[in-house]
């Protein structure tokens, strides 16, 4: 077994929390293992002047970490699964999808929850998925792009730049941020991104490394997230498009999968709900149902707008 493993990580507070969390799980599984961190700043961290949907999606946060693995400077990287493209690059894999926290989104606002926001309220959100679903409920809202880490976004809210912002509950919990103005958006109001709340470990396809990582696996989380990510893959959509999916494992072992595709303004929302035991088949059935409802026209409109 290797004596030392290096984890490539972005240097945001949340990314470091995730990397240290996986480091601790690795050491617990392999007490003699030395685990080091390689902090990096990615193009996504540097490019803050435009919405991610306009500059290449959240894959901008991943590429430099993959280059570090190819160069031999790092052995693996830890990601929020919702930030990963549906298809992994050639030679890379995602052997561990686990440690899933709260999948819900949170509205942060001193005015109260979604229904209490004043008409025309200015909302900060970097996600077309969130924007479209909120507009479907409150079309009067003025939803504008907001970039930066969790602390930066909260500071913009507190300074009065926005009336509210939307963040992932899992990130707030992991950073132990507890405020009086947090208002959870239930999944009926805002269906999560595929893989939201789960951590993924990416590495090259190396048998010894895969064996070392095997104690960290969580098959229940992995199967549910595989079904969710199958929606994005089947639609040919990256994480910059308004695609949502959430799967849960039922008591009988079946996977219950909900999926959604929306127009950018929330005026058209397609929804599906399917149940099955095979994640790939389940995702395929859900994607077929979305196309039967008119997904292609919505996808064409989204791509024309973004391009």
N, C-alpha and C positions, 0 to 999 in steps of 0.2 A: 504494500500500500504506500502511496505517496506520503512523504513526511510533511510537505507544505502545500497548501492550496491558496491561490490568490483570487480574490473576488473583485472584479471591476465594478465600480459603482459611480453614479453621479454623486455630486457633493451637496445636493439639497438635504435639508434636515430629514425629510421623509425617506429619501433614497438611502441615506446612511442608516436610518433606523432599520430599514428592511435588510440591508446588508449585514448589519450587526446581529439582527435576529437570526438570520440563516447561519451566520458564523457560529453563534451559540448552539444552534441545533446540530451543526456538524460536529462541534467539539463534544457535545453530549453523546453523540453516536460513536465518535472515534476520539477518546480522551487523549491520545498521544498526538493527534493531528495539530499542526500549526496552521492557523488560518489568518491570512493577511488581507488587507484591503488596499486597492489601488483606486484612489479618488480621481475622477475625471470630470471635465466640463464639456458637454456635448454641444453640437450646433443648435439643438432645440433650446438649450439653456441660454445660449448667447443671442438667439434671434427672438426678440420679444416684441417686435413692432407690428406684427401681423398675426391674425388668427392662424392656428395650426392647419386648419383646413385649406388655407391659401398657400402654405409654404411647404407642403409635403407630409403633413400628418405627424402623428406622434412617433413614427419611425425615426424622426430626427433625433430622438433621445437615445436611440439604440445603437446606431451605426458605429460610433467611435468605440463603444464597449466591445462590439464584435471584432473590430480591427485589433483591439488589444489582445483578444483571445487568439486571433490568427497569428499575431506577431509573437505569441508566447509570453507576453507580459502578464496575462491573466488566464485563469483556468475556467472561470465561470462568471456569470453576471446574474444579478437578482433584479427582477422587474415586477411592477404592478402589471398583472396579465392584461388588464384592459388597455394598456399602452402599447401592446405588441401587435404587429401586423398578423393577419389571420394565417398567412403562409410563412414558415420559417425559411431563411436563406439556405441555399444548398450547403451541406456540411455541418449545419447547426441543428440542434434539437432542443426540446423542452421536456426533459425527463421528469421533472418534478413540478407539479401544479398543486399547491397545498396552502395550508395556513390561511383559510378564507375567513375574513372578518365580516362585518356588516356590509351588505351589498347596496344599501339604500343611499340616496343622495340627501343632502341637507341644505335647506335654504337658511342663510344667515342674514337676519334682518332685525333691527330694533323695532320695526313696525309690526312684526308678528308674522304669521304664516302666509301662505300664498294668497288666500282669500282676503287677508287684511291689508295687503299692499295697496297704496294709493294708486289711483288711475294714472297710467303712464309712467309708473315707477321705473327707474333705471336699474337694470339687473346686470351684474357682471357674470358672464359664463363663457368659457372657452370651448364649449361643446355644442355642436349642432344637435346632437341627440337630446340634450337637456333643453336647449332653446326651443326646438320644435314641439316638444311635449308640453312645455310651460305655455307656449303661445296657443296651443290647442285648447287650453283651459282659460287663459287670460290673454286674448289677442291684443289687448290694449298695452301690454307691457313693452318697454323699450329695452331690448336685450342686446348688450354690447360685449365685444370681446374683452376678456381680461386675462393677462398672462402673468407668469411669475410663480414662485412657490407659495405654499399655504400662508406663511406669515406675511408675504408681500400683498397677497390678495386681501387678507383680513385688514391690513393697514390701510388699503385703499378704501375699504368699506368704512372703517372707523374715521377716516379723514373726511367723509362725506362725498367722496367721488361717486359712490354708488348707493342706492337705497337698499340693495340686497345683493348677495353673491350666492352662487351654488357651488358646493364642494362635496366630495365623497365622504360619507360617514366614516369609512374605514381609516382614511388618512387622519381625520380629526381624533379618532380614538387612539390610534397608534402614537400620535404626538401628544396625547393626554390633554387635548384642548377641550375645555368645557366652559361654555359661555351661556349666559341667560337668553341670548337671542338666537339659539339654534332651533330650527323647526324641521323635523324629519319629513321628507316627501315619501309617502308610501309608494310601493311599486306599481299600484294602479294608476297613480298620478305621473310617475316618472320611472319607467322600466329601466333597469340598469344597463350599462354597457356589458357586452360579453366579457366574462372573466372578472368583473368588478369585485373588489374585495379580496381577491386571491393573489398570492405571490407565485411567480414562476421562476425557475432556475434554468437559465440557458447555458449550453456548453456545446463544444464540438463532439462529434460522435466517437467518443473514446471509451472503449469497453471498461478499462480500469476506473475511469472517472465515473462512469454510469453506475458501476457497482458500489463505489464509495457513496454516491448520492442516494442509493436505493432505500436506506432506512427513513428518509425524509418524505417518502411518497405517501399520498393520501388518495386512494383509488376512487372514493366517493366524490371528492372535490374534482379530481381529474376527469372523471366521466361527465359530470355535470358541465364543467367548463368546456370540455371537448364538444358537447352538443351545442353550447352557446357560440363557440368560435366557428362551428360549422355553418352557422347562419351567415356570418360575415364572409366566410370563404365561398359559400354557395352563391351569394349575391355579388361576389367580386368587389366587396366593399372593404375599405380600410377603416381605421378607428376615427377618421375625420368625418365620416358620413353618419347621418341620423339613423343608425341601426341599433336596436336594443334586443337583448335576450337574457333570460334568466331561467335556469333549470334547478329543480330540486329532486332529491331522491325520495321516493315514497317508501312506506313501510314494507311493501312487497318487492322492493328492489327496482321498480320501474322508475324511469326518469320522466318528470313532468316539465315540459319545455314551453315557455311563452316567448314569443318573438314579435318584433315590431319594425316596420320601416315607415319613415315619414318624409313628407316634403319639408323643405327647409323652414317654411312659414307655419307648419303645423296644420294647414288646412286639409291635408290628405294624410291619413294615418291608416296603415294596413296592419292588422293584428292576426296572429295565429296562436293556437294552443294545441299541443300534441303530446301524446304519451307513448312511451316505448322503452325497450331495454337496450337497444344498440344506439350509442350516441350519434354515429355517422348516419345511420338510416333515419333516425329521428330528425336530425338536422335537414337531411335531404327532403323528407316529407314536408317539413315546415317551409323550406325554401320554395318547393313546388307550389304550396298553397299561397305563398306571397306572390309568386309570379302569376298565378291564376287570378289574383285580385288586382293585378295591374302594376306589379313592382317594376317592370322594365321601363314604363313611362316615367315613373318617379325617379329611378336611377339615371335615366337619360337627362332629365331636367336638372338633377343635382350636379351631374358631371359637366353639363354645359355651363352652369352657373359658376362652378369652381374653376373651370378651365378658361 
